[in-house]
């Protein structure tokens, strides 16, 4: 890992139309560090956002590795399921 923070570019449509950043995540020493805004009246909207992120991540794996988008999405889904079954995840 680099000692410098490597930020992603702002999405082009957000630059053109404006918007509010709702999530920023970084890997720091192998752990995920997150900042977020509640942003939505209904928490279910976060579920839709997380699925969209999973689909985009699966697409990135398909483009950058020999893994198919479907296989990558299934691996992501399995990781979500395993984490959600962890009884200590709300502590």
C-alpha positions in Angstrom: 0.0 0.0 0.0 1.0 3.5 -0.6 1.5 6.1 2.2 -0.4 8.6 0.0 -4.2 8.6 -0.2 -5.3 7.8 -3.8 -8.8 9.4 -4.3 -11.1 8.4 -7.2 -12.3 11.0 -9.6 -15.7 12.6 -9.1 -18.2 10.9 -11.4 -18.8 13.0 -14.6 -22.5 13.4 -14.1 -22.0 14.6 -10.5 -19.5 17.2 -11.8 -22.0 18.4 -14.4 -25.2 18.3 -12.4 -24.0 18.6 -8.8 -24.9 16.2 -6.0 -24.0 15.1 -2.5 -21.4 12.6 -1.7 -23.0 9.9 0.4 -20.2 7.3 0.8 -16.4 7.3 0.9 -14.5 4.1 1.6 -10.8 3.4 1.7 -8.6 0.4 2.5 -6.2 1.3 5.3 -3.8 -1.4 6.5 -6.1 -4.1 5.1 -9.2 -2.8 6.8 -12.1 -0.8 5.3 -12.5 2.8 6.6 -15.8 4.4 5.8 -17.4 7.8 6.0 -21.1 8.2 5.1 -24.2 10.4 5.4 -27.6 8.9 6.3 -28.8 10.6 3.1 -32.1 8.7 2.6 -35.4 8.7 4.4 -35.8 4.9 4.0 -32.9 2.6 4.9 -34.1 0.3 2.1 -32.5 2.8 -0.3 -29.1 1.8 1.1 -29.9 -1.8 0.1 -30.5 -0.7 -3.5 -27.3 1.4 -3.4 -25.3 -1.6 -2.0 -26.6 -3.9 -4.8 -25.7 -1.3 -7.4 -22.2 -1.1 -5.9 -21.9 -4.9 -6.0 -22.9 -5.0 -9.6 -20.4 -2.3 -10.6 -17.7 -4.1 -8.6 -18.5 -7.4 -10.4 -18.3 -5.6 -13.7 -14.8 -4.3 -12.8 -13.7 -7.8 -11.9 -15.0 -9.1 -15.2 -13.1 -6.3 -17.1 -9.8 -6.7 -15.1 -9.6 -10.4 -14.4 -10.5 -13.7 -16.1 -13.5 -14.0 -13.7 -17.0 -13.5 -15.3 -19.3 -10.8 -14.0 -21.8 -13.4 -12.8 -19.0 -15.3 -10.9 -17.7 -12.1 -9.3 -21.2 -11.1 -8.3 -21.8 -14.5 -6.7 -18.6 -14.2 -4.8 -19.6 -10.7 -3.6 -23.0 -12.0 -2.6 -21.5 -14.9 -0.7 -19.3 -12.4 1.2 -22.3 -10.3 2.1 -24.2 -13.4 3.3 -21.3 -14.6 5.4 -20.8 -11.2 7.0 -24.5 -10.8 7.7 -24.6 -14.1 9.5 -21.8 -13.0 11.9 -23.4 -12.6 15.3 -20.8 -10.0 16.3 -21.4 -7.7 13.3 -23.6 -5.3 15.3 -21.3 -4.9 18.2 
